Amino acid sequence: MTPAVTRKLTLDEFLSLPEGETACELIDGEAIPKMSPQRFHSRTSGELYVLLRQWAQDRGEVGIEWAVILSREGKPWVPVPDLLYISNERLSSMGDDDGPCLVPPELAIEVISPDQSFGGMAEKATDYLSSGISRVWIVDPKAKTITVFMPEQLPITYRENRILSDELFPELELTAQDVFRGIITNG
């Protein structure tokens, strides 16, 4: 029996797929379903959204699971970060388009789910940076840490009350304690 050959999707074909209940990412020409967040993942994303939304008012937009059209290794790549931040300056180039984010945002945030590894998420962070995203936060609810990835620098891990601040996000200061306050995890 000959194995079936699956044709790779083009970016236009992927973007034309009907919306389903599950978000999909375009990875190497395939529509890969994104896992539905579980309790602690969802609560962590919610806390981050509230903290970032307060800061981002009049500066830009915080998106929840908003697909981003990027390029990885010369191929179209459409990841769906758990959260992203895009400044009004970058957002203005999109006009009123209601589709995927057409320009790399300043920040992509991924919250590690129980079935994901830090190593796998670190690889994705490197892909985000190579695709033009300026900062990537990998948030680990079990370890209660936020690891920040930046171009051409080693990642920095924030835990407990160490203040995360960044010149790219003026006046934003938060700690892992701020994010994980009230979220009880089994770890």
C-alpha positions as a Python dict, from the first residue, in 0.01 Angstrom:
ca = {
    (1, 'M'): (0, 0, 0),
    (2, 'T'): (137, 340, -98),
    (3, 'P'): (113, 613, 167),
    (4, 'A'): (-106, 908, 74),
    (5, 'V'): (81, 1222, -30),
    (6, 'T'): (-49, 1531, 142),
    (7, 'R'): (-18, 1855, -51),
    (8, 'K'): (113, 2150, 147),
    (9, 'L'): (-122, 2445, 194),
    (10, 'T'): (-28, 2784, 59),
    (11, 'L'): (-75, 3089, 281),
    (12, 'D'): (-383, 3194, 80),
    (13, 'E'): (-535, 2845, 108),
    (14, 'F'): (-473, 2844, 484),
    (15, 'L'): (-627, 3188, 527),
    (16, 'S'): (-930, 3075, 322),
    (17, 'L'): (-1005, 2779, 548),
    (18, 'P'): (-1339, 2812, 729),
    (19, 'E'): (-1315, 2921, 1090),
    (20, 'G'): (-1353, 2627, 1322),
    (21, 'E'): (-1393, 2581, 1693),
    (22, 'T'): (-1018, 2523, 1728),
    (23, 'A'): (-757, 2777, 1621),
    (24, 'C'): (-498, 2642, 1379),
    (25, 'E'): (-142, 2746, 1309),
    (26, 'L'): (20, 2717, 965),
    (27, 'I'): (343, 2524, 1017),
    (28, 'D'): (543, 2393, 721),
    (29, 'G'): (237, 2405, 497),
    (30, 'E'): (8, 2220, 737),
    (31, 'A'): (-285, 2348, 942),
    (32, 'I'): (-198, 2233, 1294),
    (33, 'P'): (-474, 2264, 1557),
    (34, 'K'): (-373, 2460, 1866),
    (35, 'M'): (-459, 2285, 2191),
    (36, 'S'): (-741, 2434, 2391),
    (37, 'P'): (-604, 2598, 2709),
    (38, 'Q'): (-663, 2428, 3042),
    (39, 'R'): (-751, 2598, 3371),
    (40, 'F'): (-411, 2732, 3488),
    (41, 'H'): (-303, 2820, 3135),
    (42, 'S'): (-627, 3011, 3083),
    (43, 'R'): (-606, 3190, 3419),
    (44, 'T'): (-242, 3284, 3359),
    (45, 'S'): (-327, 3425, 3016),
    (46, 'G'): (-616, 3618, 3171),
    (47, 'E'): (-398, 3773, 3441),
    (48, 'L'): (-137, 3875, 3183),
    (49, 'Y'): (-406, 4023, 2961),
    (50, 'V'): (-545, 4238, 3243),
    (51, 'L'): (-198, 4363, 3344),
    (52, 'L'): (-91, 4437, 2985),
    (53, 'R'): (-424, 4589, 2880),
    (54, 'Q'): (-405, 4845, 3161),
    (55, 'W'): (-56, 4944, 3049),
    (56, 'A'): (-129, 4935, 2673),
    (57, 'Q'): (-421, 5176, 2685),
    (58, 'D'): (-343, 5455, 2434),
    (59, 'R'): (-19, 5276, 2336),
    (60, 'G'): (-139, 4982, 2132),
    (61, 'E'): (-343, 4665, 2138),
    (62, 'V'): (-317, 4341, 2333),
    (63, 'G'): (-449, 4047, 2134),
    (64, 'I'): (-567, 3712, 2266),
    (65, 'E'): (-486, 3417, 2038),
    (66, 'W'): (-456, 3648, 1736),
    (67, 'A'): (-287, 3477, 1440),
    (68, 'V'): (22, 3650, 1300),
    (69, 'I'): (145, 3614, 942),
    (70, 'L'): (521, 3563, 956),
    (71, 'S'): (791, 3380, 763),
    (72, 'R'): (1005, 3099, 901),
    (73, 'E'): (1294, 2954, 702),
    (74, 'G'): (1157, 3126, 391),
    (75, 'K'): (812, 2969, 423),
    (76, 'P'): (485, 3124, 539),
    (77, 'W'): (429, 3066, 910),
    (78, 'V'): (111, 3163, 1092),
    (79, 'P'): (148, 3104, 1465),
    (80, 'V'): (-123, 3191, 1716),
    (81, 'P'): (48, 3322, 2030),
    (82, 'D'): (-151, 3311, 2352),
    (83, 'L'): (-115, 3690, 2374),
    (84, 'L'): (55, 3958, 2172),
    (85, 'Y'): (115, 4329, 2199),
    (86, 'I'): (136, 4554, 1895),
    (87, 'S'): (193, 4929, 1916),
    (88, 'N'): (-41, 5180, 1755),
    (89, 'E'): (246, 5271, 1523),
    (90, 'R'): (273, 4918, 1379),
    (91, 'L'): (-103, 4864, 1397),
    (92, 'S'): (-168, 5171, 1180),
    (93, 'S'): (-19, 4994, 878),
    (94, 'M'): (-300, 4736, 896),
    (95, 'G'): (-588, 4981, 864),
    (96, 'D'): (-922, 4830, 968),
    (97, 'D'): (-838, 4477, 854),
    (98, 'D'): (-1005, 4219, 1080),
    (99, 'G'): (-792, 3925, 974),
    (100, 'P'): (-465, 3795, 1110),
    (101, 'C'): (-201, 4040, 1229),
    (102, 'L'): (-14, 4138, 912),
    (103, 'V'): (299, 4281, 1075),
    (104, 'P'): (523, 4138, 1345),
    (105, 'P'): (407, 4265, 1685),
    (106, 'E'): (654, 4391, 1942),
    (107, 'L'): (568, 4109, 2185),
    (108, 'A'): (448, 3750, 2161),
    (109, 'I'): (359, 3561, 2478),
    (110, 'E'): (331, 3185, 2505),
    (111, 'V'): (207, 3015, 2821),
    (112, 'I'): (344, 2663, 2863),
    (113, 'S'): (70, 2399, 2875),
    (114, 'P'): (118, 2069, 3061),
    (115, 'D'): (186, 1885, 2732),
    (116, 'Q'): (453, 2134, 2619),
    (117, 'S'): (819, 2156, 2713),
    (118, 'F'): (1023, 2464, 2788),
    (119, 'G'): (1271, 2352, 2521),
    (120, 'G'): (1000, 2337, 2255),
    (121, 'M'): (870, 2679, 2355),
    (122, 'A'): (1226, 2821, 2355),
    (123, 'E'): (1265, 2697, 1998),
    (124, 'K'): (939, 2870, 1905),
    (125, 'A'): (1065, 3188, 2078),
    (126, 'T'): (1376, 3178, 1857),
    (127, 'D'): (1153, 3142, 1550),
    (128, 'Y'): (945, 3441, 1661),
    (129, 'L'): (1258, 3654, 1701),
    (130, 'S'): (1394, 3544, 1363),
    (131, 'S'): (1060, 3646, 1210),
    (132, 'G'): (1083, 4005, 1335),
    (133, 'I'): (905, 3995, 1671),
    (134, 'S'): (1107, 4206, 1915),
    (135, 'R'): (1037, 4024, 2242),
    (136, 'V'): (899, 3686, 2343),
    (137, 'W'): (783, 3591, 2689),
    (138, 'I'): (759, 3223, 2776),
    (139, 'V'): (542, 3195, 3084),
    (140, 'D'): (558, 2879, 3294),
    (141, 'P'): (261, 2846, 3534),
    (142, 'K'): (410, 2541, 3706),
    (143, 'A'): (749, 2705, 3779),
    (144, 'K'): (581, 3048, 3819),
    (145, 'T'): (838, 3213, 3592),
    (146, 'I'): (848, 3446, 3293),
    (147, 'T'): (1145, 3400, 3060),
    (148, 'V'): (1214, 3690, 2824),
    (149, 'F'): (1378, 3628, 2488),
    (150, 'M'): (1537, 3918, 2296),
    (151, 'P'): (1740, 3924, 1973),
    (152, 'E'): (2109, 3845, 2015),
    (153, 'Q'): (2089, 3812, 2394),
    (154, 'L'): (2060, 3528, 2638),
    (155, 'P'): (1711, 3479, 2779),
    (156, 'I'): (1637, 3623, 3124),
    (157, 'T'): (1409, 3441, 3369),
    (158, 'Y'): (1200, 3641, 3614),
    (159, 'R'): (1057, 3480, 3924),
    (160, 'E'): (891, 3594, 4245),
    (161, 'N'): (932, 3970, 4295),
    (162, 'R'): (1206, 4042, 4038),
    (163, 'I'): (1074, 4335, 3832),
    (164, 'L'): (1036, 4280, 3461),
    (165, 'S'): (1086, 4609, 3281),
    (166, 'D'): (1199, 4677, 2927),
    (167, 'E'): (1282, 4998, 2739),
    (168, 'L'): (1066, 4869, 2452),
    (169, 'F'): (766, 4892, 2688),
    (170, 'P'): (811, 5219, 2879),
    (171, 'E'): (653, 5236, 3223),
    (172, 'L'): (554, 4867, 3219),
    (173, 'E'): (672, 4696, 3534),
    (174, 'L'): (544, 4362, 3654),
    (175, 'T'): (665, 4062, 3847),
    (176, 'A'): (592, 3691, 3831),
    (177, 'Q'): (414, 3740, 4166),
    (178, 'D'): (180, 3992, 3997),
    (179, 'V'): (95, 3737, 3729),
    (180, 'F'): (60, 3428, 3948),
    (181, 'R'): (-106, 3588, 4251),
    (182, 'G'): (-415, 3385, 4328),
    (183, 'I'): (-341, 3113, 4072),
    (184, 'I'): (-286, 2784, 4250),
    (185, 'T'): (-106, 2520, 4048),
    (186, 'N'): (0, 2167, 4131),
    (187, 'G'): (370, 2233, 4133),
}
